[in-house]
Amino acid sequence: MEKGSWCIVILTRSLRQSLREIRPGRNDKIMRMVKTPKNPITIGATDAIANATDGANAASQQAAENAQSVLNFADHFLIAMPSILDPIFGGSVVYLCEHNADGALGLIINKPTDMTMDTLFERIDLQLEISAGGGALDKQPVMFGGPVQVERGFVLHAPPGPYSSMIKVGSGVALTTSKDVLEAVGSGTGPGQFLVSLGCAGWGAGQLEDEIARNGWLTVAATPAIIFDTPVEARFSAALKLLGVDPVMLSGQAGHA
């Protein structure tokens, strides 16, 4: 594990229940999509694309790669359509942090766990200064970011800062997995806005594009206000309103934006 990174070995009750409900094989498939390299926030490719055995296969493969290179939904919300019945992703809003030809990585932002910040800080041996959060920080919920690496912490925050494992995503939002960001939060010197998650969501090469093409997700440019300022229970409808969509009118046959 990277120096300064942090993990929660004991899963909360809601995480254990969520993972038990994943369809057989789905979690294994997602785990194969995302490596755990030296920099834990960088996603790796899945199995190398097999060499084409004839001209037709080669042309088809090149066309698929070209299509993937055009799409980049980093700094976008993925809004689950009613056709997604998966207990993890159904009704979810995912903030995409990386998206390229190798795959995609994001965090679910509207599914809280039963763990609060004070419990999290206790488990990773950090001191949380309650005054830093105006008396409310200690009871702020830790989110369930997705079924990949559920023992690892991911922090979305604004503005970016001098943290050891951080990537800038967009809209002034950054993603950090190193413990130093939480040390700063605990002492009252951290980023002004943040969301702490356990686990992340991952897609292999071409998988997310396929799910979008099959009307699994709506996509819309993200706004930090929904991540940091909107109540958890209102984030799904707030994300839909960015598209001018009424949740009541949403159906599994609607197209993607």
C-alpha positions, 0 to 999 in steps of 0.5 A: 500500500502506498505510504500515507494511504488509508484503509478501513478493514472492518466494513460497515453493516451497509457495505456488507449488505450491499456487497452481498447483493451484487449479482454473482461475478459482477464484483469480480469483473469490476475488480479486474478492470481497476488495478492497484498501482503505485498511484492508487487513483490511476486506473489501468487497462483490462486485458490487452485487446486481442490482435485482429486475425483478419482485416475486418476484425482489425478495422472493427477494433480500430473503429471502436478505439476511435470512438472511445477516444472521442468520448470523455465524461470526466467531470460529468455525472452519470445518472442511473436510468430505471433500467439499471436494477443493480442494487449498487447502482440503481438510483445512483449518481456517479461523479466520474473522475477519470475516463479514457480508452482504458476505462473509467473511474468514479464515485457514487455521491448519493449513497451514505453508509452508516459510518460517520466521520468521527467513527472513521477518524477513530478507526484510522487513528486521527484526531478530529477537531469538532470545531473545524466542522462547526459542530456538525463534521463529526456526524457527517456520513461517509459515502459508499463510493462503489464496489471496487476497493471498498477498504480504501478511502477516496476524498472528493474536495474543493479546492485542490491542495498540496496532497500527495495522491491527488488528481485535479478532475475539473470544475475546481474539484480534485480526488485524493486518496492519501491520508494527508487530506484527512489530517488537514480536515481533522486539524481544521486546515483542510479543503473548504468542501469535501466528500469522503467515500469508501470504495469506488466504481470502475469500468473497463475499456468500452464498458461504460460507453456500452452501458450509455449506448444501451440507455443505462445512464444519462450524462451531464456536466457536473456541478460542485454544488450538487456534490458538496452542498445538496442534501444526499437525498436530493442529489439524484433529482438535482442532477436530473434537473441539470438536464431539465428532466423531472424524475417522475417522467423518467422511464427506462426507454428514455435516451441518454443526453 
